[in-house]
Amino acid sequence: MEVCIVVVPIRQLGISESIRYSTIFMEIVAISGLPWGFIAAGGNQTFGLTIHNSVFGWGDQSKNQSGMTYNFEEEIPTSIGPSEAVVFDDGTLYIAPGKWHTVFIGKGESARVYGSNRFNQIGPSFNEGLVTQIATGDYHTVMVGNGNLYVYGPETNETEEDIDIPNQPAPIPITLPVSMYNVFASGNGTFVVPLTDAATQNNIRHDMAKRRQMFKLTNESLTSFLRLQPDDEFMDAGLEKRWLRLFQVSIWNASFSSCQKSGLAAAATPLGESYFGYKIDFVMAETFIQKIWSCRARKLHAIFVSYLDSLMDANSSVQCGARHEEICPAFSYIPLIIFNSPKINVNVDVAVDTPPLQNAFVRFLRDFLLQSYSPVNEPKYLKKFAAFLFKNENLKDNFTTNIITLIYHGYSFDQLQRLVTAYKKVVVSTITVFRDEGSSLDAALVAIQDCLKFLNSLAVRNKQYKRISRHCFIIPQLQNLIDLNAEFSEWMQNKTFPIAPASSRQVYLCDFPFIFDGSAKAILLRCEQKLQMIGASILSRIIEPPELQGFVLVVHRERLLEDVLRQIFLFGPFDFKKPLRIHFAGEEGQDAGGVRKEFFLLLIRELLDFCADRGLLKLNDESHLVWFNEYNGSAEEVKFLMVFGVLAGLAIYNNTIIKLPFPAALYKKLLGESSDIEDLVELSPTEGNSLKQVLEYKNPDLEQVFSLTFEISKDELGVAKNKQLKPNGKNIPVTLENSQEFVELYVDNVFNKSVETAFTAFKNGFELVFNESFAIKLFDCEELKEIIIGNEDYDWGRLEVDCVYKGEFHKGHQTICFFWEIFHELDLELKKQFLLFLTGSDRVPISGMSGIKICIQSLPDESYFPVAHTCFNLLDMPIYQSKEILKQKLLTAIEHKEGFYIA
């Protein structure tokens, strides 16, 4: 007998507007793969509820049966978002649709009804008691609450819509001869089934938790399947069918997760908490995946690979569907499936007496087979997964974004690191293969551009949440694989002339700066500076007279700052691109770099004091860092901060480390990044930590404990002044609900609003040097800080290893042995003083200690002190005959470190 399901043209099938009935079961593609917990069909509409409390509806909505604020397409199942009233804060428990109305029951005591009340089927309220049973017919509603049975609906049998029936002020109570029963309703009828056993009585608050449990992947379920594991290749049809049950998208979406709250709105929550309303245990998921891969049967591996391929098949029903947030977990497991795929070693013996040609073939075969066998080619599938993600990135459903969000925030620390490492290996291996084959770098980058995009998506999130170190994304091998200068030059040319026909490149590594370490970025910056300096010098010789060519400052030591302030405004951005040369009046030294280092050392010190004396900068006594003062000074005085910015830019541009005691917030602001409370802790530890205490306090009496308002008092040149963080702030107390806003406004005031004029002047000066720079934008704030002031990652052993010797000196020379013995015995401060004495800076450049190449040259007369040539990091040292004399002379020279014998 043929069974035919006939459907009136209200589109509640959820399949297509053109399909009015179906004689067979049909998949609703629009919601394929979702982990369904409950489906309810009414007269003209259908609703579905997932195990994670997502609500879907389709069919007739002419009476607003869904309670939504907008009309969705009737024939397509539509997600009812968390902003809609039908989505309860504590989760939707049950849905009972009638013909023109729908009842939604929350997990608490709440219930909501939407649709037509033409026949009193809605009633005044369902919140009078705890609802335990609910049933709806076409035009009436039956409710069991507090042990009583109530009916809402018409008092007459007439149910034509044109009959006007007055509303009932209250539900009609029904008295039954039994105390235990189950209630059902359909059409115009109600059915009550008496019970003798209380355990069989329906209670939606108890039963739905059980009903909404679909099959899930657990260690217990897998154990039972593993008992059916085939020995080898053989797997009969029945066994294969049972195993195939494991590999369904909806089951993987239902597994390894626990519901936390209703709604699926992404939230910026800390590590380990829910992002889409539920938490996924990716460690449990990986353990499950590993157990499947541990099975011996190749047939089972093939089924798993087939499932993996189907996930990334663009024509699969899951990808053609709605691609709701709850679809995403199955896809977020893909990398775990890939890099947990087993590797099985295969051995082939080669006979010694085999003829040469045959021997070569057998050896080739052995080498081929000795490669690790894996059901999944890891690099290939990692590329495939990245391509799958970014093929969908431009769609409006946030499918790609949601998957990447789940991966970044859900993976464990170890899993996330392994994922990043795996993709870095793909990048390196692909570039290496293409290079060895003689192919262009562009061809290699096209092949891995999606991998780079995926890494970039993770790096962008990591910049904000810092789940793993930023260094995890760096690929140091690139410096040996590619010509960094050539790569940067092409990229810069493409940025400058994007429509130039000569540029056929599609992908540039410089578009992914997170893969470069500070040393590599410094190379790119030097490349840009060299090109700009050459261009400026050539153009200068063409358009300027000889006396104006070059960028030379002539200064006096006794009035250094005055000379600089007078001369710097005679130059402009074009001059700043030329190499800077410093000449101290009355001194013979020629600037080969050492004089410039001393110039910046002395000038920055004077300029800091100058700005502090005029209230432009303020020193924090606790952190010994400076920040712009809230008193911005006159327009003339603020110009000094612009000069400060110019000098900071010139120091970078001329490869000179300077001592600039600003917090990280300065470098963030120069790069357009926002500051946070940790920046305030760095600048003013007591102030910042006090605000953190406000944030961390979670008791409702926060207002009484801290007694704060949105008005703060700040010191301006010794005078306390009140400042409103928001309009009428003095009358707005800081409470548990608005403490986050208070801290954000406070930090914003310190780093932005109160210093806007002063910082803008500094930034304008800085940009006079870097107004046309592409390379500076590649740096993050920590790297920009290092390129300006260096770092303190000292590796004194590397300094000794890289040292070169001239004259009579060599590594084993007695005086040299004395020198290094003395040096390593010095405390940290004396070692730093020696570095300052020899190189002009006590900081390490961004390239590390390997960037400091020192040379020690012998002198014959041991009556002299050691002499430093900071231009070349060269130490002239007499051949001292005793360790004691060498130590005395060396320490004396270090103490008189300012001034140069040859500069």
Phi, psi and omega in degrees: 000135181272131178260126181240127176264113181261134183235130175291157188287061177247359172069028181279003173290331181074022185251299183198150179297332184277345183264115182259341178204165180215138178264356180224165174290133181235142178283134174273096188300325185299337181234024181295137176090352180286146180276087186287140175246337187197135177232134179225132180243133177249200181296313186233004182214161180230142177230147176230149181229124179276169181291346179256018173075021171278136182250131176238148177217151175201163185107202185289134177230022185296336178256015181059044181296339182272346181075014182278156181276357178216160179270126177265170180292122191296326186274353183247124176304127185239136177288131176267107191291170185293343179281346181282152186293334184287348179267113185280150178298325182263007176104143177275129185261322191205147178229131179232098181270138171259210179275315182239009180213161180219137177254129177245128181250129176271169181290336175277214181266009187269151174214145181227141183233136181226155178120203182279139175246028184301328184245026179062020184286349179267316180079173184287322185193148174249007187262018182283342180194181182280116181279127179249335175222144178216139177212145181232139169257197180297315188231014180216163181228134179245131183228140171246120180215135181055033178082001182248153179253128180232150177231131172252139177157190184285150177275349182244163177283347181291131180228024175282144189290341183273357178275126182273118182242126182293149179290145174273134178288342182207160178291158178274117178284144180241129177260127182244150181282356181238155181260342181238126184196162171244143186246137176224153178217148178199139179057240179252015185241160177230139182236132177240121181255110179295151182230151175250346182240120182298334183293338182266000181285134180293142172209105187300335182283340176256318188286325186294330177298329178275319183296326185272028176252102174274172181299132180235155177276116179224169177299324181292315181294323180292322179301319180292326178288323182294337176294339180263012184297127177292155183290317185215243183281336190284134172207114182286170187298320181295317180293320179297321180296322180291320179292325180298337180299330181291333190255065174237135185302318182298323180292317178294328177287336180274343188266162174062020182227159176223137183287132180254319184200172179276163178082159183233026180288127179296142180225146181276074182261160181294170181304135174094348180264174185289145175244333179238027180093358178208157183253136180249133177266091183288336176292317176297319179298318180293321176300317178298315179299317180298322179292323177294314180295336181287348177297147186281335191286125175295329180297320178294320177300319181296322178296318180295318178295321178298319176297318179299316179296321182294327178298323184261012177279119183298339182264003181291154182296329181294316180287335179276352183273201186290335179056052179292167180303326183285355173280336192293326182306318181302324180282330180289344177278349187304310179301325178294322177295320184292304187273011168254002178301135185289154175239124184244119181281135180242128182252139176230126179276145178243123181288142183290324186269016178290140177305151186306311184296314180294324179298319180297319179295317181295321178296320177299316180297319179297315180298323179294315183285334180287344174297143184302126175280136175215136175302335181236124174285105190303306180301319181298314184284330174295320175296319181296320180295315179297318179297321177299317181297312190270357167290334184255005189292335183271358179285157188274000186269005178059025183300308180297315180301318181294320179295314181295323178297315178299317181295310185295313185274339184265326181299148174291167179305314181295317180297318181295318178296318179295323179296312179298317180298320180298317180288327175297321178296322178298317179299311182295313183295321180294314179298321180296314180298313180297322179294315181295331179275358180082012179278162182285157176297324180300319179297320179294318183291326176298322181292335184240015184298326179289325175297318179294322178295320180295314177300321180296319179299320178291319181294322178298315178294322182292332178297327180272315189261340173054048178289325176231166181295143177297337180291342179296336183271350183286139177245089186294337182296342184298330181296333179266346184266330185229163173273102185299319182296318179293319179299315181293319181299317178294319180296316180295321178296319179295323178291323182284319181234074187296341182254013181295127183294338182289342183270109179253003181292143178253324185230139178233139178295331181293347173284354180232067189296341181296342181278350179262140173277176182299324179297316180293319179294326176297323176298317179296320179296318179295325178298314179297315181297319180297316179297318181290322179295318178297315180298317180294321180294317180296313181295324179298319180293336181277317191252348185244150175291159184306323184290343179259355180285137183094168180234093186240131174249126176255119188227157175254140180299322186284342177223049186302307184295318179300316180296318182293314180299327180285324186269330190297329181280356175278349181249164180226185182306324179296319180291327181294344178278349179274157177298132180279132176236135181245135175230118174280120183301132178086003180244149186271346185301138175261135185281101172252016180128323183290318178297320179298321178298316179293322178304310180294322180301312182286320185292315181298322178298314180292321182293322176299314179296319181299311181292325179292320180297330182263010175075014179277329178232153180229131179271131174272118186294338183276314182264346184060029174252156179249153175215161180296139181280151176294336172278115188270354177076181178284166179301325180291320181290324181296336177299332179296328177290328175294319176300319178302316179296320178299315182295322177298318177295318180296325178298315177297313186297330181255021170057047181234126177280133179236161179265101184240097189279053176261156175285173180298338181301327179300314184287328174297315182293324178297331180263004178080018179265155181272151178266161180222187185294332179294330175292324177291323177298321179293316183286313184224086188306313182296315180297314181294317181292329176295319177293324177297325177297321177298317180294322186278347180282122187244008179275149184293346181269026181303320182300317181286325184289318187259337178051052181250154170231178179275025170242130181238159178248127181234147179273126176236102180054046176085358181247125179283128179230138179275145181222134179272124177283339176206161181307135180061030185299330183293341180256008180249109180286152175275121182240179179298328183284328184247013182297324178297316179298319180300313181295318180297318179292323179296312180296319179298323179293317182296314190261349184231286191299315186286343185237020187301314182295314182295313182293321179302321178297315178299314182295320178299320177295318179298319184284346172296332178271321187248028183294336181243021185271130171267327186293323184296334180284350178281340184279147167267177188296322180293320180289322177297321177298317181292324181290334180272309187249001182074194178218182181241033176275074186282135174228085187293331176296320178296324178300319180289317182297320184276354182293141175244159187232147178229166182071226181277350184285146171208175187302324183265004181297142185300316180297321178295318178298318176301315184301311183289329175297315179295315184300313183289344176276345180291151175283173187300317183296321179290324176297318178295324177295323177296318179298319177296319180298320186271323188247349183089001178208143177263014180251159180265133178295166184299336179282356178092183181296337177293344177278355178252099179260108180260155179228136178245124184244138184280144170238148186282328189264113184281003176283343179279158172273158172299142182236134181257135171249093188294339179299325187241008185054041186252131178247115172274117185228124176299161178276085181286141184269345179228153180292324182295316180295317180301315182296317180297313182294320182294313181295324177295318179296320181296321182293338179248056192279345181269133186105151190225138178292313173225127183223000000 
